[in-house]
Amino acid sequence: MDPAEPSDVQTPADFAPGIYDIDLQTYLNEQAHVSSSMLKRVLESPEALQRYLARRHESAPVLDFGTAVHCALLEPARFKEEYVALPVQRADMFHEADMALIKAERSDVYFITEAQMQAVRGICDHVRQLPEVMALLRDGLAERSLFWQDEATGIHCKIRPDLLALPHLILELKTTFNPSLAVFQRTALMQRYHLSAAMYLDGVAQVTGQRPRYMYLVAGRHAPNEVLTFVPSEAMLREGDRLYRLALATIQGELPGL
């Protein structure tokens, strides 16, 4: 069927305001709502927005180390079942025929290197030393998708927080080469993580009526795989909210049909 045919066109009614337990691919393929990734692009330039729109039908990103860490911490049973460590420096160096044999027996398998597996285990070991974080991981809702219509602009929005521990907290996991708080704060500002934080807090408030706190769990990619928590300041969140609102207003002008 031609994807342009009306029967394939999504509308906001496909996801009424609420919290949904859907897989990542379904979330990425949903086209009627605006994500924080889209808002960041619109602040770069109209061309960056159009490039993003042209690519947003593509599949989920190729598996990387950060994805493996997310799975190990948020879905440990699935990580144990589906992740295989390979005796090579890079997963793409493993012989293609050997990978095909493994895939023939189990299609739901993901390959990482032994060094990456060791790093994932190191991060998990550090997290186990943080009882408050472990309680959040045990009791929170991992990888849920929220959809809503923004009250101020009427734009339909979506978010996918790493962990919801309502009514108290939104937890976002980030892997980095340098987990020191000073470096991470600079990275957060450069990558506009604070725009996402503002959107996530606003989305949860509009969907649930609750106003949780926001916290990052920052994990080092290299030994000793240190893990730290970082709570953005009020000033950082205010600036993130300013950018969030600016992006929504810009999108409203660029794409008035949204």
Secondary structure, DSSP 8 states (H G I E B T S, - for coil): --TTSGGG---GGGG-SEEE---HHHHHH--SSB-HHHHHHHHH-HHHHHHHHHHTTS------HHHHHHHHHH-HHHHHHHEEEESSSSGGGS-HHHHHHHHHH-SS-EEEEHHHHHHHHHHHHHHHT-HHHHHHHHHSEES-EEEEE-TTT--EEEE--SEEETTTEEEEEEEES---HHHHHHHHHHTTHHHHHHHHHHHHHHHHS---EEEEEEEESSTT--EEEE---HHHHHHHHHHHHHHHHHHHHH-TT-
